Amino acid sequence: MRIALFGQAPLAADVLDRLLADGHDLVAVYAPPDTGRPDALAERAEAVGVRLIRRRYFQKKSGEPIPAAIDEYRELNVELNVLASMTSFLPGAITDAPPHKSVCFHPSLLPRFRGGNAMQWQIILGERESGVTVFVPDEGVDTGPVVVQKGGVTIENTDTTGSLFFKKLYPLGVDAVVDAVALIANGSAPFAAQDESLATHQGLVDQALAAVRLDRGVEAISRVVRGCDPQPGAYITVRGEKVRLYDASVVEGDGDPGTIVSLDASGVGIAMAGGILLCGRVRGDAGKEPAQEWAARVGISVGEVVADG
């Protein structure tokens, strides 16, 4: 099939390689504009000689398509759009234009956890199983028919959003996208409607949600910290300054909530209701660093009390 690939980062680059290996005609790759930081998809497209189009916006704030973007796209004569790690909104004039429309990767088992921060919320809300979905986008948010779904991914109590994606959902997602394209190409795609009775939708994880509240139990706080790792970074307040927490785990112990009870090479241990939150790294005023180094640098010691974020 003649395919246009929209996306960014290594996942989309791997999808590109796999689709080419399967014999598809990649007529164009759409990647974000060059900001000075390398993008894996853009670099790979150039390396294999696929036409690279760098565009961030395809529609105006009003939702009206940008004419130049639509005209440019129509010239490609695409049969299927593939959206892999795509963060920009595409108008229906693009997603619905090809004979086979579009397929989009999503890092959850739809219809659960619709929205732009699906992985964060799965950890924050204590979901135990995850997976990936490839679906046909429509006018809703992650609401279109499902082409491929792969589950069976266990979310461990030490998983962060980063580890959940890169170690578990990323490779599964590449397989799912490639499988979906194959099903569409051979005419056997199921296009299964999502069960709206099971649907959930969560908003973006913002700074307010990333603020640690010490009156919560240690397990709930751990989920917030891990769900916000690496972005936006859950935070506490230390001496009036925000300190963001990473590499969190729960260990046995007790103490008054907010009290630093241990500080060594394994990290900083902060007493919470029900146990100790151990964080291996933090980010204060000098970027991410091992918690022990941060404590030595700013003069933090066992017995100091931190405050809510």
ZIWOSUL-V545015 format. One line per field, one symbol per residue. phi: phi as a letter, one per 30 degrees, with the letter a starting at -180 (. if undefined). Layout:
phi = ???
This chain:
phi = .dbccclaideddddeddddddjdcddaccbdedcjcecdddddeddcidecccbcccbdedjdddeddddededdhdcacccbhcccdcdedcdcddechbbbdbdaceddidjdbedededdcidcbblbbcbcdbddchcdedcbbbcicdcddcdcedddddcbdeddddeddddddddddcicddhddddddcdbbcdddcddddddcddcdddddedddddcccbdidbccbhicdbccbhdbcbdkbldejddcaaaddkcccdbdjlcccbdbbbccbidaeeddedddcidbejdccbed
